[in-house]
Protein backbone atom coordinates (compact mmCIF):
# COMPACT_ATOMS: atom_id res chain seq x y z
CA UNK A 1 0.00 0.00 0.00
CA UNK A 2 2.82 2.40 0.85
CA UNK A 3 4.56 1.55 -2.41
CA UNK A 4 1.42 2.45 -4.35
CA UNK A 5 1.24 5.82 -2.59
CA UNK A 6 4.90 6.50 -3.34
CA UNK A 7 4.36 5.51 -6.97
CA UNK A 8 1.39 7.87 -7.24
CA UNK A 9 3.42 10.70 -5.74
CA UNK A 10 6.28 10.07 -8.17
CA UNK A 11 3.87 9.92 -11.10
CA UNK A 12 2.29 13.22 -10.07
CA UNK A 13 5.72 14.86 -9.84
CA UNK A 14 6.73 13.57 -13.26
CA UNK A 15 3.40 14.68 -14.70
CA UNK A 16 3.85 18.21 -13.30
CA UNK A 17 7.38 18.39 -14.74
CA UNK A 18 6.08 17.19 -18.09
CA UNK A 19 3.30 19.81 -18.13
CA UNK A 20 5.79 22.56 -17.18
CA UNK A 21 8.09 21.51 -20.04
CA UNK A 22 5.18 21.63 -22.48
CA UNK A 23 4.24 25.14 -21.29
CA UNK A 24 7.85 26.30 -21.64
CA UNK A 25 8.14 24.93 -25.15
CA UNK A 26 4.89 26.61 -26.21
CA UNK A 27 6.11 29.90 -24.76
CA UNK A 28 9.39 29.56 -26.67
CA UNK A 29 7.52 28.82 -29.90
CA UNK A 30 5.38 31.94 -29.46
CA UNK A 31 8.46 34.00 -28.65
CA UNK A 32 10.24 32.89 -31.84
CA UNK A 33 7.09 33.41 -33.90
CA UNK A 34 6.60 36.99 -32.71
CA UNK A 35 10.32 37.73 -32.90
CA UNK A 36 10.34 36.58 -36.53
CA UNK A 37 7.28 38.72 -37.29
CA UNK A 38 9.02 41.73 -35.75
CA UNK A 39 12.17 41.28 -37.84
CA UNK A 40 10.14 40.77 -41.01
CA UNK A 41 8.00 43.86 -40.46
CA UNK A 42 11.03 45.97 -39.64
CA UNK A 43 12.76 44.91 -42.83
CA UNK A 44 9.64 45.49 -44.94
CA UNK A 45 8.92 48.93 -43.50
CA UNK A 46 12.48 50.20 -43.52
CA UNK A 47 14.09 48.66 -46.60
CA UNK A 48 16.29 51.71 -47.16
CA UNK A 49 17.67 51.53 -43.63
CA UNK A 50 18.57 47.83 -43.58
CA UNK A 51 22.22 48.56 -42.86
CA UNK A 52 21.23 50.43 -39.69
CA UNK A 53 19.02 47.58 -38.55
CA UNK A 54 21.73 45.02 -39.18
CA UNK A 55 24.11 47.09 -37.05
CA UNK A 56 21.48 47.40 -34.31
CA UNK A 57 20.60 43.69 -34.36
CA UNK A 58 24.27 42.74 -34.31
CA UNK A 59 24.87 45.03 -31.35
CA UNK A 60 21.89 43.60 -29.45
CA UNK A 61 22.98 40.01 -30.14
CA UNK A 62 26.52 40.71 -28.93
CA UNK A 63 25.18 42.49 -25.85
CA UNK A 64 22.97 39.52 -25.03
CA UNK A 65 25.89 37.11 -25.52
CA UNK A 66 28.08 39.21 -23.24
CA UNK A 67 25.41 39.33 -20.53
CA UNK A 68 24.96 35.57 -20.81
CA UNK A 69 28.70 35.02 -20.46
CA UNK A 70 28.83 37.29 -17.42
CA UNK A 71 25.95 35.46 -15.78
CA UNK A 72 27.59 32.08 -16.35
CA UNK A 73 30.82 33.03 -14.60
N, C-alpha and C positions, 0 to 999 in steps of 0.2 A: 504494500500500500504506500509506504514512504517512497519507494522507487518510482511509482507512478506519479506521485506529487512532484518529485524532483524532475522527472521527465517533462511534465506539463510546464513547470517553471522554465526549464531550459528551452522548450519549444516556444513559449511566449517571448522569451528574450530574443531568440533567433528571429522570430517573426517581426518583432519591433525593429530589430536591426535591418532586416530585409526591407521593411516599409520605409524606413528612414533613407536607405540607399536609393530606393525608387524615387522618393521625393527629391533627393539631391540631384539625381540624374535628370529628372524633368526640369528642375530649376536651371541646371546647366544648359540643357537644350534650349530653353526659352532665352537664356542670356545670349547664347551664340546666335540664335535667330534674330533677336533684336539688334545685336551688335552688327550683324551682317547687313541688316536693313539700314542702320545708321550710316555705315560706310558707303553703301550703294547710293543712298539719297545725297550724301555729301558730295560724292563724285559726280552725280548727275546734275546737281544744282550749281556746282562750282567748277565746271570743266576747265575754265581758264586758269584757275588757281590750284591745279592739282599739285604742282611742285610745293606749294606752301603746306598743303595737307599732308603730303608725304613726309615733309620735314617734321611737322607737328606729330604725326602718328609715330614716326621713328623716335622722336624725343620721348613721347609717352611710353612707348614700349621699353626703351632703355631705362627710363625712370622706374618703371614697374619692376624690371629685372634687378636693378640696383637695390630697391627696397626689399625684394624677395631675398636677395643675397645677404642683406644686412640682418633680416629677421632670422635667417637660418644660422647665423654665427652666434 
